[in-house]
Amino acid sequence: MIDILQAMSIQAENRTNENYSYYPLFADLHGKKVVVVGGGRVAERKVLPLAFAGGRVLLVSPELTENIRRMADQGIIAIREREFQPHDLEDAWLVVSATDHEETQRQVVAEADRRRIFCNVVDIPDQCSFIVPSMVRRGDLCIAISTAGRSPAVAKRLRREMEEAYPLIWGIYLQLLGKLREFILASSSDADEKKRLCTALAEPDILKWLTEDDWESIATWAESVCGHGAGDTVEGVRSNA
């Protein structure tokens, strides 16, 4: 265990050298303005996760891929088909520079810094105030992997391993647990009982039953552990799976 004096010493040392790490952060972007500068394939890849997270994505670029145009036509993102201008960052929460135009990159970084906006310059970690980790998504499950920019290749390899270790069924698994947790919180008034039942939701057999498509066993277990009516909650998840 590191005591407070050791922690302060480490913090002071990290301020004066490059041996620091990044602070992991899962950001709530829902309803927040997010700016992507660039209109090529890289920008395309960056837009989708930002929109998926609920961000109000504005993309600025004089040139756009067909997929970006389609996303704009469908109302997924807004576009300004021109060169970046500093006022594009007005009211923005974060910005991603996905252009290989060095002068534009410098403008974006400078304006983001002036406005105190989180900024990511793709593939140039030393210009970023945040970096985007390699991610594995399974519904509400999100596993983020970072090597602090030291080896993107290792991060990609670990991501592939995680994709194999956590198959798509984990998305349904977490959806089911979330619904059962809501059921428990609504049906019990005892705090200790709620905690005990929510802990019981981590039963490993549930994942095995899901893999085997054995919803009957899941419903039976839910009724016995969570109480009468939990089976209906399981059926609701099954019908939407």
N, C-alpha and C positions, 0 to 999 in steps of 0.2 A: 504494500500500500504506500503510495507517495504522499508525504505530508505536505502541508501548505507551503513550507519554506522551499522544499524541493520543487514543487509546482511553480513557484514564483521564479526560481532559478532557471528552470527549463523555459519558461515563457520569455524571460529576458534574453536568453541565449538564442531563441528562435527569432527574435526581432533583429538580430544582428548577423544571421547567416542564412543559407539557403536550405538548411535541414529542417524545414517545417513541412507539415502536412496540411491537407485541406479539411475543413470542418464539414462533415456530411450534413446535407440539408434537403429535406423533402418539402418543396415549396407549394403553397396553395395559390395557384394562378387563376382560379375561377373568377371570371369577370374582370380580370386585370389586363391592362394593355401590354402587349408584348410585341416588340419590333424585330423583324428579321430583315437584314440588309443583304441583298443578293437574290438572284432569280434563277440560279442554275440547279444542277442535280443535288448539290450539297444542301442548298437552301430548302429544296423539296423535302429532303430527309429530316431537316430540323423542324419544319413547320408542323408536321403531323403530330408528334408527341406534345407540342405546345398547345395545339388545338384540342387534342384529346384530353388534356388536363383542364380544359375550360377557359384557356386564355383567349383574349380578344386579339387575334394576331393581325398585325399590319405588316405587309411585306413591301419593301421599297427597292426597286431595281428598274433600270431602263430596258432590260431584257428579261423575258419570262419563259419558262418551259411551258409546254402544253398542259402538263399536269397542274402546274400552279395556276394557269388561267382557268382550268376546270374547277379547281377548288374555290377560286374567286367567284366564278359564275354560280356555284352552288351555295355561296354565302358562308363557306367555311372560314375564309380569310378575307381581309380587305387588302387592296393593292394600291400603290402609287407608282405608276410606270414612268419613273424618272430617276435621276441621280439622288443620292441621299442628301438631305438638308438637315441642319441641326435641330430645327423645330419639329422634325419627325419624332423626336424623343420626348416631346411634351406630354406629361402625365404618364409616361411609360414606367413599368415596374422593372422590366429587364429587357436587354437587347442582345441579339445574336448577330454577329458579323460573319456572314457566310459568303463573302466575296474574296477573290484573290487580288483585287485591286488595292495595292498597298496604301495609296493616298486616302482612299475611302476608309480603309481599316483605321488609319490614324485619326481621321475625323470622327469616326464612331467612338473610338476609345476615349478621345479627348472630351467629347461632348458627354459621354456617359459618366466619365469621372467628374466633370463639372457639375452634373446634375445628381451625382451620387446614385446612379442606376447600376444594378448588377449587369456586367457585360461579359460575353463570351466571344472570343475570336477563334473560329474553328481552326484546330490544329496548331495554335500558337499559345500554349499555356501561360507563358510569361507576360502576355498582354491581357490575360483574363482576370476578372475579379471572381469568377466562378467557372468551374469546368463541368462538362457533362459526362457522367460516368457511363460505362457500358451497362446496359440494362436488360433484364429478363422480366417480361410481364406475363402474368397469368391471371387475367381478370384484375381483382383488387390486390393481388400479390405483385409486388415490385421489388426485385433484387437488384441493387446497384453495386457495381464493381469499379473500383478505381485503383490505379497504381500511382496516383499523384502525378500523372503525365510521364512517368519514367519509362513505361513500356506499354503502349496501346496494344501491341501484339499479344502480350500476356493477358491483358484485360479481355480481349476478344476470345482467347482460348478458354479462360475461366467462364466467360459467358456461355460458350458452347457446352461446357461441362454442366453448368447450371440448367441449361435448357433441357438436357437429357435427364438430369436429376429431378427436375420439377416439370412433369408433363402438363398438358393443357387441362387435365382434370382438376388441377389445383384451383383453377378459377371457379369452377362449380363448387368445389370443396369450401372455399372461403365464403362464397355467396350463401351456401347452406348454413355455415356456422354463424354468419352474420344475422340471418333471419331467426335462427334458434336463439341467439343471444337477445335479439329484440323481444322474442316471445317470453324469455325468462324475465327480463327487466320489467315487462308489462304485467306479468302474472304473479310476481312475488313482491312482497313489501319488506321482507327481512333482508338486511344488507349482507349478513353472513351467508345466508342461503343463496342469495344471488351470486356471491363470489364463488361459493362451492360449485354451483351448477355451471357457471360460466367456465370454470376451470375444467369441469368434466367434459366440456365440448371438445377438448383436445384429444379425445379418445382416438387412438391410431386406427382402430378397426373401421372407422367411418370412411377413411380414404380407401381402404381395401374394398369395402362394400361398393363404393362409388366406381372403382376400377372394374369391379365385377358386374356393374349395373344392377346391384342388389338393393333396390330402393325399399323393398319390404323389410329387410333387416334394419335399415336405417330408421324407418318409421317406427318399428317396434322398439328399438333402442331409445329413440327420442321420447316416445310415450312413457317409457319406464323411468327415464332419468329426468326429463324436463316437465312432465306432467301431462294431463289430459288436454288434447288439442294440439300437441306438438306434432303429431302425425300429419295433421292438416297443413302445417307449415312446411313439412318435408314434401308433401304432395304438390304444394304450390311451387316450390323450387324445381321439382322434377318436371312439372308440366312446362316450365319455361327454359329448361336446360337444353 
